[in-house]
Amino acid sequence: MPEIPNRPEYQSSLFKQGLEVRREVLGADYVDGSVARADDFNAAFQQMTTEVAWGMIWTRPGLPRKTRSMINLTMLAALNRGSEFRLHLRAALNNGVTRDEIKEILLQIGAYCGIPACLEAFRIATEVFKEVDSAKG
């Protein structure tokens, strides 16, 4: 696992709290790699996403992580953010969202966001499911 650099951007308690949740949801290898690769130009972005999305939002008690994952899938598909959709699809599986629930979410995306968004989401989900299944052996 890459070591988290000792940057001023990474010192707040909100960053540390968000980093913990971010690691749990997205996986420590992915998150630690993203944070470690940040340079002087984009370390502020790592700080922002870790503190705001993960420290302020994902730590709130009002919604369980499973529900937050389901919401993210719909927003990312609607915004046509394929790489983030792929990442959060894996997170959704880790947060207990079932494949049947994902299918229903994707069908609802089709009804409200359009067939192209639905098609792309199904394409990505099919790829991720194959990757997950082959990793299991």
C-alpha positions as CSV (number, residue, x, y, z in Angstrom):
1,M,0.0,0.0,0.0
2,P,1.4,3.4,-0.9
3,E,2.3,5.7,2.0
4,I,0.1,8.8,2.4
5,P,2.4,11.8,1.9
6,N,2.8,14.3,4.7
7,R,1.2,17.2,2.9
8,P,-0.4,20.2,4.6
9,E,-3.6,19.4,2.7
10,Y,-3.9,16.0,4.4
11,Q,-3.6,17.0,8.0
12,S,-7.1,18.0,9.1
13,S,-9.3,15.7,11.3
14,L,-12.0,15.9,8.6
15,F,-9.5,14.6,6.0
16,K,-8.5,11.7,8.2
17,Q,-12.1,10.8,9.0
18,G,-13.0,11.1,5.3
19,L,-10.0,9.0,4.3
20,E,-11.1,6.2,6.6
21,V,-14.6,6.0,5.0
22,R,-13.2,6.5,1.5
23,R,-10.9,3.5,2.0
24,E,-13.7,1.3,3.4
25,V,-16.0,2.1,0.5
26,L,-13.7,2.3,-2.5
27,G,-10.8,0.1,-1.2
28,A,-7.6,1.1,0.5
29,D,-5.3,0.3,-2.5
30,Y,-7.3,2.5,-4.9
31,V,-7.7,5.4,-2.4
32,D,-4.1,5.4,-1.1
33,G,-2.8,5.3,-4.6
34,S,-4.9,8.3,-5.6
35,V,-3.7,10.3,-2.6
36,A,-0.1,9.2,-2.9
37,R,0.1,10.2,-6.6
38,A,-1.2,13.7,-6.0
39,D,1.3,16.4,-6.7
40,D,1.4,20.1,-5.8
41,F,-1.2,20.9,-8.5
42,N,-3.9,18.4,-7.5
43,A,-3.4,17.6,-3.8
44,A,-6.0,20.2,-3.1
45,F,-8.5,18.2,-5.1
46,Q,-7.7,15.1,-3.1
47,Q,-8.2,17.2,0.0
48,M,-11.6,18.5,-1.3
49,T,-13.0,15.2,-2.3
50,T,-11.9,13.4,0.8
51,E,-13.1,16.2,3.2
52,V,-16.3,17.2,1.4
53,A,-17.7,14.0,-0.2
54,W,-16.3,11.4,2.3
55,G,-15.7,13.4,5.5
56,M,-18.8,15.6,5.4
57,I,-21.4,13.5,3.4
58,W,-20.6,9.8,3.7
59,T,-20.1,10.1,7.5
60,R,-23.5,11.5,8.0
61,P,-25.9,9.2,9.9
62,G,-29.0,10.1,7.8
63,L,-28.5,7.4,5.1
64,P,-26.9,4.0,5.1
65,R,-23.9,3.4,2.8
66,K,-26.0,1.1,0.7
67,T,-28.5,3.9,-0.1
68,R,-25.7,6.4,-0.7
69,S,-24.2,3.9,-3.2
70,M,-27.5,3.5,-5.0
71,I,-27.9,7.3,-5.3
72,N,-24.4,7.6,-6.6
73,L,-25.0,5.1,-9.3
74,T,-28.0,7.0,-10.6
75,M,-26.3,10.4,-10.5
76,L,-23.1,9.1,-12.2
77,A,-25.1,7.4,-15.0
78,A,-27.2,10.5,-15.5
79,L,-24.1,12.6,-15.8
80,N,-22.4,10.1,-18.1
81,R,-19.4,9.7,-15.8
82,G,-18.4,6.2,-16.9
83,S,-15.1,5.8,-15.0
84,E,-16.7,7.0,-11.7
85,F,-19.8,4.9,-12.4
86,R,-17.5,1.8,-12.7
87,L,-15.7,2.7,-9.4
88,H,-18.9,3.3,-7.5
89,L,-20.5,0.2,-9.0
90,R,-17.8,-1.8,-7.2
91,A,-18.3,0.2,-4.1
92,A,-22.1,-0.5,-4.3
93,L,-21.4,-4.2,-4.4
94,N,-19.1,-3.8,-1.4
95,N,-21.9,-1.8,0.4
96,G,-24.4,-4.6,-0.1
97,V,-26.3,-3.6,-3.2
98,T,-27.3,-6.8,-5.0
99,R,-27.0,-7.4,-8.7
100,D,-30.8,-7.5,-8.9
101,E,-31.0,-4.2,-7.2
102,I,-28.4,-2.8,-9.6
103,K,-30.5,-4.1,-12.5
104,E,-33.6,-2.3,-11.2
105,I,-31.6,0.9,-10.7
106,L,-30.3,0.7,-14.2
107,L,-33.7,0.2,-15.7
108,Q,-35.0,3.2,-13.8
109,I,-32.0,5.2,-15.2
110,G,-33.3,4.2,-18.6
111,A,-36.8,5.5,-17.9
112,Y,-35.7,8.8,-16.4
113,C,-32.3,9.5,-18.1
114,G,-32.7,7.8,-21.4
115,I,-31.8,4.6,-23.2
116,P,-28.2,5.7,-24.0
117,A,-27.4,6.3,-20.3
118,C,-29.0,3.0,-19.5
119,L,-27.1,1.1,-22.2
120,E,-23.8,2.5,-21.1
121,A,-24.6,1.7,-17.4
122,F,-25.5,-1.9,-18.4
123,R,-22.4,-2.2,-20.5
124,I,-20.1,-1.1,-17.6
125,A,-22.0,-3.2,-15.1
126,T,-21.6,-6.3,-17.2
127,E,-17.9,-5.7,-17.5
128,V,-17.5,-5.1,-13.7
129,F,-19.6,-8.3,-12.9
130,K,-17.3,-10.3,-15.2
131,E,-14.2,-8.9,-13.5
132,V,-15.6,-9.5,-10.0
133,D,-16.6,-13.1,-10.9
134,S,-13.2,-13.9,-12.5
135,A,-11.4,-12.5,-9.4
136,K,-13.4,-14.9,-7.2
137,G,-12.1,-17.8,-9.3
